[in-house]
Amino acid sequence: MAVSSEAPSANPAVEAQAVPGASATDDQDHAGPSSKAVEMNDLSNPGAEASSSAQASSSKSAEQKKSTEQTLHPHPPDLNRSETAELALGPDGQPAPSTDPSSPALKITLMLTTGARHAYTISQKYLASRKVTAKDANGNFDPREMSGYKLKELIWTDWRSEWEARPRDPSSIRLIIMGRMIDDKVALKDLPFSLPNTNVVHMTVKPADLLDDEAEAGAKSGGKGSIRAHNAGEEGGSGCRCVIL
């Protein structure tokens, strides 16, 4: 009997089934580590998505609350220098603007020789815009701590265009309250200024020739006195010279 030397042929069906199975197993064994890490993270942090959603909701709620507060309590816009001056020293006949009741303000009615009456409100906000401080011994705001010269300087700085020509310096301004001249070196608290009431202050401007006479007299007397001279030759008679030493 003859023996065949050929090996038995493999079953094609078995081979066909083995190859796909091996391929699937290889795919599972060689899966990337990144995909496994993602799956592990998803399993270990089940509340990550819920936390992100809660944060977004909280942020939206905060924005809505801020918008509501701005609508109910709008922040007043900052005023520039000219706008602040307009509110502090208004046009003729315009009433004084309202001020913060929690902070004292010096209210003045500035009367000119033309009959014009200007409301002048010296508030803490106004002085802050002019870089002026006015505090009492306890550190509380009090505009009456200013000197007479500082008041003149503020008026001179915010001189209104419809007035006469602005004098050359604040000392040229004359201010009178209740018959008393406001001296440059005297504090307003030493004069009859009242915080609760409106104070009537009369304002005039010294004539230019008088200023020249005062400057000349100051130079001659070493700054110790003032003189108002009348030229005898121009008036055709004897003159009068008054010297205050």
ZAKOLMI-707234 format. One record per residue (C-alpha): residue number from 1; residue in one letter; x, y, z. Coordinates in Angstrom, 1 decimal, always signed. Layout:
// residues N
<pt><num>NUM</num><residu>a</residu><east>X</east><north>Y</north><up>Z</up></pt>
...
// end
This chain:
// residues 245
<pt><num>1</num><residu>m</residu><east>+0.0</east><north>+0.0</north><up>+0.0</up></pt>
<pt><num>2</num><residu>a</residu><east>+1.3</east><north>+3.4</north><up>-0.9</up></pt>
<pt><num>3</num><residu>v</residu><east>+1.6</east><north>+6.1</north><up>+1.8</up></pt>
<pt><num>4</num><residu>s</residu><east>+0.9</east><north>+9.7</north><up>+0.7</up></pt>
<pt><num>5</num><residu>s</residu><east>+3.7</east><north>+12.1</north><up>+1.8</up></pt>
<pt><num>6</num><residu>e</residu><east>+1.5</east><north>+15.2</north><up>+1.5</up></pt>
<pt><num>7</num><residu>a</residu><east>+0.2</east><north>+16.7</north><up>+4.8</up></pt>
<pt><num>8</num><residu>p</residu><east>-3.5</east><north>+16.9</north><up>+5.1</up></pt>
<pt><num>9</num><residu>s</residu><east>-4.8</east><north>+20.2</north><up>+3.9</up></pt>
<pt><num>10</num><residu>a</residu><east>-6.1</east><north>+22.7</north><up>+6.4</up></pt>
<pt><num>11</num><residu>n</residu><east>-9.8</east><north>+23.5</north><up>+6.6</up></pt>
<pt><num>12</num><residu>p</residu><east>-10.3</east><north>+26.7</north><up>+4.7</up></pt>
<pt><num>13</num><residu>a</residu><east>-13.3</east><north>+27.6</north><up>+6.8</up></pt>
<pt><num>14</num><residu>v</residu><east>-11.3</east><north>+27.3</north><up>+10.0</up></pt>
<pt><num>15</num><residu>e</residu><east>-8.5</east><north>+29.5</north><up>+8.6</up></pt>
<pt><num>16</num><residu>a</residu><east>-11.0</east><north>+32.1</north><up>+7.5</up></pt>
<pt><num>17</num><residu>q</residu><east>-12.5</east><north>+32.2</north><up>+11.0</up></pt>
<pt><num>18</num><residu>a</residu><east>-9.1</east><north>+32.3</north><up>+12.7</up></pt>
<pt><num>19</num><residu>v</residu><east>-7.7</east><north>+35.4</north><up>+10.8</up></pt>
<pt><num>20</num><residu>p</residu><east>-10.6</east><north>+37.7</north><up>+11.6</up></pt>
<pt><num>21</num><residu>g</residu><east>-10.6</east><north>+36.6</north><up>+15.3</up></pt>
<pt><num>22</num><residu>a</residu><east>-6.8</east><north>+37.2</north><up>+15.6</up></pt>
<pt><num>23</num><residu>s</residu><east>-7.2</east><north>+40.7</north><up>+14.0</up></pt>
<pt><num>24</num><residu>a</residu><east>-9.9</east><north>+41.7</north><up>+16.4</up></pt>
<pt><num>25</num><residu>t</residu><east>-7.8</east><north>+40.5</north><up>+19.3</up></pt>
<pt><num>26</num><residu>d</residu><east>-4.8</east><north>+42.4</north><up>+18.1</up></pt>
<pt><num>27</num><residu>d</residu><east>-6.8</east><north>+45.6</north><up>+17.8</up></pt>
<pt><num>28</num><residu>q</residu><east>-8.0</east><north>+45.3</north><up>+21.3</up></pt>
<pt><num>29</num><residu>d</residu><east>-4.6</east><north>+44.5</north><up>+22.7</up></pt>
<pt><num>30</num><residu>h</residu><east>-3.0</east><north>+47.5</north><up>+20.8</up></pt>
<pt><num>31</num><residu>a</residu><east>-5.5</east><north>+50.1</north><up>+21.8</up></pt>
<pt><num>32</num><residu>g</residu><east>-3.9</east><north>+53.5</north><up>+22.4</up></pt>
<pt><num>33</num><residu>p</residu><east>-3.2</east><north>+54.5</north><up>+26.1</up></pt>
<pt><num>34</num><residu>s</residu><east>-4.9</east><north>+57.9</north><up>+25.5</up></pt>
<pt><num>35</num><residu>s</residu><east>-8.3</east><north>+56.4</north><up>+24.8</up></pt>
<pt><num>36</num><residu>k</residu><east>-8.0</east><north>+54.2</north><up>+27.9</up></pt>
<pt><num>37</num><residu>a</residu><east>-7.1</east><north>+57.3</north><up>+30.0</up></pt>
<pt><num>38</num><residu>v</residu><east>-10.1</east><north>+59.1</north><up>+28.7</up></pt>
<pt><num>39</num><residu>e</residu><east>-12.3</east><north>+56.2</north><up>+29.6</up></pt>
<pt><num>40</num><residu>m</residu><east>-10.7</east><north>+56.0</north><up>+33.1</up></pt>
<pt><num>41</num><residu>n</residu><east>-11.2</east><north>+59.8</north><up>+33.6</up></pt>
<pt><num>42</num><residu>d</residu><east>-14.8</east><north>+59.6</north><up>+32.6</up></pt>
<pt><num>43</num><residu>l</residu><east>-15.3</east><north>+56.8</north><up>+35.1</up></pt>
<pt><num>44</num><residu>s</residu><east>-13.3</east><north>+58.4</north><up>+38.0</up></pt>
<pt><num>45</num><residu>n</residu><east>-15.0</east><north>+61.9</north><up>+37.5</up></pt>
<pt><num>46</num><residu>p</residu><east>-18.6</east><north>+61.4</north><up>+37.1</up></pt>
<pt><num>47</num><residu>g</residu><east>-19.4</east><north>+64.9</north><up>+38.4</up></pt>
<pt><num>48</num><residu>a</residu><east>-17.1</east><north>+66.9</north><up>+36.1</up></pt>
<pt><num>49</num><residu>e</residu><east>-19.7</east><north>+67.7</north><up>+33.5</up></pt>
<pt><num>50</num><residu>a</residu><east>-22.2</east><north>+68.7</north><up>+36.2</up></pt>
<pt><num>51</num><residu>s</residu><east>-19.6</east><north>+70.9</north><up>+37.9</up></pt>
<pt><num>52</num><residu>s</residu><east>-18.9</east><north>+72.7</north><up>+34.7</up></pt>
<pt><num>53</num><residu>s</residu><east>-22.6</east><north>+73.3</north><up>+34.1</up></pt>
<pt><num>54</num><residu>a</residu><east>-23.0</east><north>+74.7</north><up>+37.6</up></pt>
<pt><num>55</num><residu>q</residu><east>-20.1</east><north>+77.2</north><up>+37.1</up></pt>
<pt><num>56</num><residu>a</residu><east>-21.6</east><north>+78.5</north><up>+33.9</up></pt>
<pt><num>57</num><residu>s</residu><east>-25.0</east><north>+78.9</north><up>+35.6</up></pt>
<pt><num>58</num><residu>s</residu><east>-23.4</east><north>+80.8</north><up>+38.5</up></pt>
<pt><num>59</num><residu>s</residu><east>-21.5</east><north>+83.1</north><up>+36.3</up></pt>
<pt><num>60</num><residu>k</residu><east>-24.6</east><north>+84.0</north><up>+34.3</up></pt>
<pt><num>61</num><residu>s</residu><east>-26.5</east><north>+84.6</north><up>+37.5</up></pt>
<pt><num>62</num><residu>a</residu><east>-23.8</east><north>+87.0</north><up>+38.8</up></pt>
<pt><num>63</num><residu>e</residu><east>-23.8</east><north>+89.0</north><up>+35.5</up></pt>
<pt><num>64</num><residu>q</residu><east>-27.6</east><north>+89.3</north><up>+35.7</up></pt>
<pt><num>65</num><residu>k</residu><east>-27.4</east><north>+90.5</north><up>+39.3</up></pt>
<pt><num>66</num><residu>k</residu><east>-24.7</east><north>+93.1</north><up>+38.4</up></pt>
<pt><num>67</num><residu>s</residu><east>-26.8</east><north>+94.4</north><up>+35.5</up></pt>
<pt><num>68</num><residu>t</residu><east>-29.9</east><north>+94.7</north><up>+37.8</up></pt>
<pt><num>69</num><residu>e</residu><east>-27.8</east><north>+96.7</north><up>+40.4</up></pt>
<pt><num>70</num><residu>q</residu><east>-26.5</east><north>+99.1</north><up>+37.7</up></pt>
<pt><num>71</num><residu>t</residu><east>-30.1</east><north>+99.7</north><up>+36.5</up></pt>
<pt><num>72</num><residu>l</residu><east>-31.4</east><north>+100.3</north><up>+40.0</up></pt>
<pt><num>73</num><residu>h</residu><east>-28.4</east><north>+102.2</north><up>+41.3</up></pt>
<pt><num>74</num><residu>p</residu><east>-26.5</east><north>+103.7</north><up>+38.4</up></pt>
<pt><num>75</num><residu>h</residu><east>-23.1</east><north>+105.1</north><up>+39.1</up></pt>
<pt><num>76</num><residu>p</residu><east>-22.9</east><north>+108.8</north><up>+38.4</up></pt>
<pt><num>77</num><residu>p</residu><east>-20.6</east><north>+109.7</north><up>+35.6</up></pt>
<pt><num>78</num><residu>d</residu><east>-17.3</east><north>+111.5</north><up>+36.4</up></pt>
<pt><num>79</num><residu>l</residu><east>-17.4</east><north>+115.2</north><up>+35.6</up></pt>
<pt><num>80</num><residu>n</residu><east>-14.7</east><north>+117.1</north><up>+33.9</up></pt>
<pt><num>81</num><residu>r</residu><east>-13.4</east><north>+120.5</north><up>+35.2</up></pt>
<pt><num>82</num><residu>s</residu><east>-15.8</east><north>+122.7</north><up>+33.2</up></pt>
<pt><num>83</num><residu>e</residu><east>-18.8</east><north>+120.6</north><up>+34.1</up></pt>
<pt><num>84</num><residu>t</residu><east>-17.9</east><north>+120.7</north><up>+37.8</up></pt>
<pt><num>85</num><residu>a</residu><east>-17.5</east><north>+124.5</north><up>+37.6</up></pt>
<pt><num>86</num><residu>e</residu><east>-20.9</east><north>+124.8</north><up>+35.9</up></pt>
<pt><num>87</num><residu>l</residu><east>-22.6</east><north>+122.9</north><up>+38.8</up></pt>
<pt><num>88</num><residu>a</residu><east>-20.7</east><north>+124.8</north><up>+41.5</up></pt>
<pt><num>89</num><residu>l</residu><east>-20.9</east><north>+128.3</north><up>+40.1</up></pt>
<pt><num>90</num><residu>g</residu><east>-24.0</east><north>+128.4</north><up>+37.9</up></pt>
<pt><num>91</num><residu>p</residu><east>-25.5</east><north>+131.0</north><up>+35.6</up></pt>
<pt><num>92</num><residu>d</residu><east>-27.4</east><north>+134.1</north><up>+36.8</up></pt>
<pt><num>93</num><residu>g</residu><east>-30.7</east><north>+133.1</north><up>+38.5</up></pt>
<pt><num>94</num><residu>q</residu><east>-30.2</east><north>+129.4</north><up>+38.4</up></pt>
<pt><num>95</num><residu>p</residu><east>-30.9</east><north>+127.6</north><up>+41.7</up></pt>
<pt><num>96</num><residu>a</residu><east>-28.2</east><north>+125.9</north><up>+43.5</up></pt>
<pt><num>97</num><residu>p</residu><east>-27.8</east><north>+122.2</north><up>+42.6</up></pt>
<pt><num>98</num><residu>s</residu><east>-28.6</east><north>+119.5</north><up>+45.1</up></pt>
<pt><num>99</num><residu>t</residu><east>-25.7</east><north>+118.2</north><up>+47.2</up></pt>
<pt><num>100</num><residu>d</residu><east>-25.0</east><north>+115.1</north><up>+49.3</up></pt>
<pt><num>101</num><residu>p</residu><east>-26.8</east><north>+115.6</north><up>+52.6</up></pt>
<pt><num>102</num><residu>s</residu><east>-24.3</east><north>+113.5</north><up>+54.4</up></pt>
<pt><num>103</num><residu>s</residu><east>-21.5</east><north>+115.9</north><up>+53.6</up></pt>
<pt><num>104</num><residu>p</residu><east>-21.5</east><north>+119.6</north><up>+54.5</up></pt>
<pt><num>105</num><residu>a</residu><east>-21.4</east><north>+122.2</north><up>+51.7</up></pt>
<pt><num>106</num><residu>l</residu><east>-21.0</east><north>+126.0</north><up>+51.8</up></pt>
<pt><num>107</num><residu>k</residu><east>-23.8</east><north>+127.6</north><up>+49.9</up></pt>
<pt><num>108</num><residu>i</residu><east>-23.2</east><north>+131.2</north><up>+48.6</up></pt>
<pt><num>109</num><residu>t</residu><east>-25.2</east><north>+133.6</north><up>+46.6</up></pt>
<pt><num>110</num><residu>l</residu><east>-22.6</east><north>+135.7</north><up>+44.8</up></pt>
<pt><num>111</num><residu>m</residu><east>-24.0</east><north>+139.2</north><up>+44.0</up></pt>
<pt><num>112</num><residu>l</residu><east>-22.4</east><north>+141.3</north><up>+41.4</up></pt>
<pt><num>113</num><residu>t</residu><east>-22.6</east><north>+145.1</north><up>+40.9</up></pt>
<pt><num>114</num><residu>t</residu><east>-24.7</east><north>+144.4</north><up>+37.7</up></pt>
<pt><num>115</num><residu>g</residu><east>-27.4</east><north>+142.9</north><up>+39.9</up></pt>
<pt><num>116</num><residu>a</residu><east>-26.7</east><north>+139.3</north><up>+38.8</up></pt>
<pt><num>117</num><residu>r</residu><east>-27.0</east><north>+136.6</north><up>+41.4</up></pt>
<pt><num>118</num><residu>h</residu><east>-25.1</east><north>+133.4</north><up>+41.0</up></pt>
<pt><num>119</num><residu>a</residu><east>-25.5</east><north>+130.3</north><up>+43.2</up></pt>
<pt><num>120</num><residu>y</residu><east>-22.1</east><north>+129.1</north><up>+44.3</up></pt>
<pt><num>121</num><residu>t</residu><east>-21.9</east><north>+125.7</north><up>+46.1</up></pt>
<pt><num>122</num><residu>i</residu><east>-18.6</east><north>+124.7</north><up>+47.6</up></pt>
<pt><num>123</num><residu>s</residu><east>-18.9</east><north>+120.9</north><up>+48.2</up></pt>
<pt><num>124</num><residu>q</residu><east>-16.3</east><north>+118.3</north><up>+49.0</up></pt>
<pt><num>125</num><residu>k</residu><east>-16.6</east><north>+116.9</north><up>+45.4</up></pt>
<pt><num>126</num><residu>y</residu><east>-16.0</east><north>+120.4</north><up>+44.0</up></pt>
<pt><num>127</num><residu>l</residu><east>-13.0</east><north>+121.1</north><up>+46.2</up></pt>
<pt><num>128</num><residu>a</residu><east>-11.6</east><north>+117.7</north><up>+45.4</up></pt>
<pt><num>129</num><residu>s</residu><east>-11.8</east><north>+118.5</north><up>+41.6</up></pt>
<pt><num>130</num><residu>r</residu><east>-9.7</east><north>+121.6</north><up>+42.4</up></pt>
<pt><num>131</num><residu>k</residu><east>-7.3</east><north>+119.7</north><up>+44.6</up></pt>
<pt><num>132</num><residu>v</residu><east>-8.2</east><north>+121.7</north><up>+47.6</up></pt>
<pt><num>133</num><residu>t</residu><east>-8.5</east><north>+120.2</north><up>+51.1</up></pt>
<pt><num>134</num><residu>a</residu><east>-10.6</east><north>+121.7</north><up>+53.9</up></pt>
<pt><num>135</num><residu>k</residu><east>-10.6</east><north>+119.8</north><up>+57.2</up></pt>
<pt><num>136</num><residu>d</residu><east>-11.1</east><north>+120.8</north><up>+60.8</up></pt>
<pt><num>137</num><residu>a</residu><east>-8.9</east><north>+119.7</north><up>+63.7</up></pt>
<pt><num>138</num><residu>n</residu><east>-10.8</east><north>+116.4</north><up>+63.9</up></pt>
<pt><num>139</num><residu>g</residu><east>-10.1</east><north>+115.6</north><up>+60.2</up></pt>
<pt><num>140</num><residu>n</residu><east>-13.7</east><north>+116.3</north><up>+59.2</up></pt>
<pt><num>141</num><residu>f</residu><east>-14.5</east><north>+118.1</north><up>+56.0</up></pt>
<pt><num>142</num><residu>d</residu><east>-15.5</east><north>+121.8</north><up>+56.6</up></pt>
<pt><num>143</num><residu>p</residu><east>-15.2</east><north>+124.3</north><up>+53.7</up></pt>
<pt><num>144</num><residu>r</residu><east>-15.0</east><north>+127.1</north><up>+56.2</up></pt>
<pt><num>145</num><residu>e</residu><east>-11.5</east><north>+126.1</north><up>+57.0</up></pt>
<pt><num>146</num><residu>m</residu><east>-10.4</east><north>+127.7</north><up>+53.7</up></pt>
<pt><num>147</num><residu>s</residu><east>-8.8</east><north>+131.2</north><up>+53.8</up></pt>
<pt><num>148</num><residu>g</residu><east>-10.4</east><north>+134.2</north><up>+52.2</up></pt>
<pt><num>149</num><residu>y</residu><east>-7.7</east><north>+134.1</north><up>+49.5</up></pt>
<pt><num>150</num><residu>k</residu><east>-8.5</east><north>+130.5</north><up>+48.6</up></pt>
<pt><num>151</num><residu>l</residu><east>-12.2</east><north>+131.5</north><up>+48.1</up></pt>
<pt><num>152</num><residu>k</residu><east>-11.1</east><north>+134.3</north><up>+45.8</up></pt>
<pt><num>153</num><residu>e</residu><east>-8.8</east><north>+131.9</north><up>+44.0</up></pt>
<pt><num>154</num><residu>l</residu><east>-11.6</east><north>+129.5</north><up>+43.3</up></pt>
<pt><num>155</num><residu>i</residu><east>-13.8</east><north>+132.2</north><up>+42.0</up></pt>
<pt><num>156</num><residu>w</residu><east>-11.0</east><north>+133.6</north><up>+39.9</up></pt>
<pt><num>157</num><residu>t</residu><east>-10.3</east><north>+130.1</north><up>+38.5</up></pt>
<pt><num>158</num><residu>d</residu><east>-14.0</east><north>+129.5</north><up>+37.5</up></pt>
<pt><num>159</num><residu>w</residu><east>-14.6</east><north>+133.1</north><up>+36.3</up></pt>
<pt><num>160</num><residu>r</residu><east>-17.6</east><north>+133.1</north><up>+34.2</up></pt>
<pt><num>161</num><residu>s</residu><east>-17.4</east><north>+134.3</north><up>+30.6</up></pt>
<pt><num>162</num><residu>e</residu><east>-20.4</east><north>+136.7</north><up>+30.9</up></pt>
<pt><num>163</num><residu>w</residu><east>-18.7</east><north>+138.7</north><up>+33.6</up></pt>
<pt><num>164</num><residu>e</residu><east>-16.4</east><north>+141.6</north><up>+33.1</up></pt>
<pt><num>165</num><residu>a</residu><east>-12.8</east><north>+140.9</north><up>+32.2</up></pt>
<pt><num>166</num><residu>r</residu><east>-11.2</east><north>+138.6</north><up>+34.7</up></pt>
<pt><num>167</num><residu>p</residu><east>-8.7</east><north>+140.5</north><up>+36.9</up></pt>
<pt><num>168</num><residu>r</residu><east>-5.1</east><north>+139.7</north><up>+36.7</up></pt>
<pt><num>169</num><residu>d</residu><east>-4.9</east><north>+137.9</north><up>+40.0</up></pt>
<pt><num>170</num><residu>p</residu><east>-7.3</east><north>+136.7</north><up>+42.8</up></pt>
<pt><num>171</num><residu>s</residu><east>-6.2</east><north>+139.5</north><up>+45.1</up></pt>
<pt><num>172</num><residu>s</residu><east>-8.0</east><north>+141.9</north><up>+42.8</up></pt>
<pt><num>173</num><residu>i</residu><east>-11.3</east><north>+140.5</north><up>+43.9</up></pt>
<pt><num>174</num><residu>r</residu><east>-13.2</east><north>+142.1</north><up>+46.7</up></pt>
<pt><num>175</num><residu>l</residu><east>-15.7</east><north>+140.0</north><up>+48.7</up></pt>
<pt><num>176</num><residu>i</residu><east>-18.0</east><north>+141.3</north><up>+51.4</up></pt>
<pt><num>177</num><residu>i</residu><east>-20.2</east><north>+139.3</north><up>+53.7</up></pt>
<pt><num>178</num><residu>m</residu><east>-22.7</east><north>+141.1</north><up>+56.1</up></pt>
<pt><num>179</num><residu>g</residu><east>-20.7</east><north>+144.3</north><up>+55.8</up></pt>
<pt><num>180</num><residu>r</residu><east>-17.3</east><north>+142.7</north><up>+56.5</up></pt>
<pt><num>181</num><residu>m</residu><east>-14.5</east><north>+142.6</north><up>+54.1</up></pt>
<pt><num>182</num><residu>i</residu><east>-13.1</east><north>+139.1</north><up>+53.5</up></pt>
<pt><num>183</num><residu>d</residu><east>-9.4</east><north>+139.4</north><up>+54.1</up></pt>
<pt><num>184</num><residu>d</residu><east>-7.0</east><north>+137.1</north><up>+52.2</up></pt>
<pt><num>185</num><residu>k</residu><east>-5.4</east><north>+135.7</north><up>+55.4</up></pt>
<pt><num>186</num><residu>v</residu><east>-8.6</east><north>+135.2</north><up>+57.5</up></pt>
<pt><num>187</num><residu>a</residu><east>-10.2</east><north>+131.8</north><up>+57.6</up></pt>
<pt><num>188</num><residu>l</residu><east>-13.9</east><north>+131.7</north><up>+56.6</up></pt>
<pt><num>189</num><residu>k</residu><east>-14.8</east><north>+130.1</north><up>+59.9</up></pt>
<pt><num>190</num><residu>d</residu><east>-13.8</east><north>+133.4</north><up>+61.6</up></pt>
<pt><num>191</num><residu>l</residu><east>-16.4</east><north>+135.3</north><up>+59.5</up></pt>
<pt><num>192</num><residu>p</residu><east>-20.2</east><north>+135.0</north><up>+59.6</up></pt>
<pt><num>193</num><residu>f</residu><east>-20.4</east><north>+132.1</north><up>+57.2</up></pt>
<pt><num>194</num><residu>s</residu><east>-23.1</east><north>+129.5</north><up>+58.0</up></pt>
<pt><num>195</num><residu>l</residu><east>-23.3</east><north>+126.0</north><up>+56.7</up></pt>
<pt><num>196</num><residu>p</residu><east>-27.1</east><north>+125.3</north><up>+57.1</up></pt>
<pt><num>197</num><residu>n</residu><east>-28.0</east><north>+128.6</north><up>+55.4</up></pt>
<pt><num>198</num><residu>t</residu><east>-27.2</east><north>+130.4</north><up>+52.2</up></pt>
<pt><num>199</num><residu>n</residu><east>-24.6</east><north>+133.2</north><up>+52.6</up></pt>
<pt><num>200</num><residu>v</residu><east>-24.9</east><north>+136.3</north><up>+50.5</up></pt>
<pt><num>201</num><residu>v</residu><east>-21.5</east><north>+137.6</north><up>+49.4</up></pt>
<pt><num>202</num><residu>h</residu><east>-21.1</east><north>+140.8</north><up>+47.4</up></pt>
<pt><num>203</num><residu>m</residu><east>-18.3</east><north>+140.8</north><up>+44.8</up></pt>
<pt><num>204</num><residu>t</residu><east>-16.5</east><north>+143.7</north><up>+43.1</up></pt>
<pt><num>205</num><residu>v</residu><east>-13.2</east><north>+144.0</north><up>+41.3</up></pt>
<pt><num>206</num><residu>k</residu><east>-10.6</east><north>+146.6</north><up>+42.3</up></pt>
<pt><num>207</num><residu>p</residu><east>-9.9</east><north>+149.1</north><up>+39.5</up></pt>
<pt><num>208</num><residu>a</residu><east>-6.6</east><north>+148.6</north><up>+37.7</up></pt>
<pt><num>209</num><residu>d</residu><east>-5.3</east><north>+152.1</north><up>+38.6</up></pt>
<pt><num>210</num><residu>l</residu><east>-5.9</east><north>+151.4</north><up>+42.3</up></pt>
<pt><num>211</num><residu>l</residu><east>-3.9</east><north>+148.2</north><up>+42.0</up></pt>
<pt><num>212</num><residu>d</residu><east>-1.1</east><north>+150.2</north><up>+40.4</up></pt>
<pt><num>213</num><residu>d</residu><east>-1.2</east><north>+152.8</north><up>+43.2</up></pt>
<pt><num>214</num><residu>e</residu><east>-1.1</east><north>+150.0</north><up>+45.9</up></pt>
<pt><num>215</num><residu>a</residu><east>+1.8</east><north>+148.3</north><up>+44.2</up></pt>
<pt><num>216</num><residu>e</residu><east>+3.7</east><north>+151.6</north><up>+44.0</up></pt>
<pt><num>217</num><residu>a</residu><east>+2.9</east><north>+152.4</north><up>+47.6</up></pt>
<pt><num>218</num><residu>g</residu><east>+4.0</east><north>+149.0</north><up>+48.7</up></pt>
<pt><num>219</num><residu>a</residu><east>+7.4</east><north>+149.4</north><up>+46.9</up></pt>
<pt><num>220</num><residu>k</residu><east>+8.0</east><north>+152.8</north><up>+48.6</up></pt>
<pt><num>221</num><residu>s</residu><east>+7.0</east><north>+151.8</north><up>+52.1</up></pt>
<pt><num>222</num><residu>g</residu><east>+8.6</east><north>+148.4</north><up>+52.0</up></pt>
<pt><num>223</num><residu>g</residu><east>+5.2</east><north>+146.6</north><up>+51.8</up></pt>
<pt><num>224</num><residu>k</residu><east>+4.0</east><north>+148.1</north><up>+55.2</up></pt>
<pt><num>225</num><residu>g</residu><east>+1.2</east><north>+150.3</north><up>+53.9</up></pt>
<pt><num>226</num><residu>s</residu><east>-1.0</east><north>+151.4</north><up>+51.0</up></pt>
<pt><num>227</num><residu>i</residu><east>-1.7</east><north>+154.7</north><up>+49.4</up></pt>
<pt><num>228</num><residu>r</residu><east>-4.3</east><north>+156.2</north><up>+47.2</up></pt>
<pt><num>229</num><residu>a</residu><east>-3.0</east><north>+159.4</north><up>+45.6</up></pt>
<pt><num>230</num><residu>h</residu><east>-4.7</east><north>+162.0</north><up>+43.5</up></pt>
<pt><num>231</num><residu>n</residu><east>-2.6</east><north>+164.0</north><up>+41.2</up></pt>
<pt><num>232</num><residu>a</residu><east>-2.9</east><north>+167.7</north><up>+42.2</up></pt>
<pt><num>233</num><residu>g</residu><east>-1.7</east><north>+168.9</north><up>+38.8</up></pt>
<pt><num>234</num><residu>e</residu><east>-4.4</east><north>+167.0</north><up>+36.9</up></pt>
<pt><num>235</num><residu>e</residu><east>-7.2</east><north>+168.2</north><up>+39.2</up></pt>
<pt><num>236</num><residu>g</residu><east>-6.0</east><north>+171.8</north><up>+39.1</up></pt>
<pt><num>237</num><residu>g</residu><east>-5.7</east><north>+172.3</north><up>+42.8</up></pt>
<pt><num>238</num><residu>s</residu><east>-4.3</east><north>+170.9</north><up>+46.0</up></pt>
<pt><num>239</num><residu>g</residu><east>-4.2</east><north>+167.1</north><up>+46.2</up></pt>
<pt><num>240</num><residu>c</residu><east>-4.9</east><north>+164.7</north><up>+49.0</up></pt>
<pt><num>241</num><residu>r</residu><east>-2.6</east><north>+161.9</north><up>+49.9</up></pt>
<pt><num>242</num><residu>c</residu><east>-3.5</east><north>+159.4</north><up>+52.6</up></pt>
<pt><num>243</num><residu>v</residu><east>-0.9</east><north>+157.1</north><up>+53.9</up></pt>
<pt><num>244</num><residu>i</residu><east>-1.7</east><north>+154.3</north><up>+56.3</up></pt>
<pt><num>245</num><residu>l</residu><east>+1.3</east><north>+153.1</north><up>+58.3</up></pt>
// end
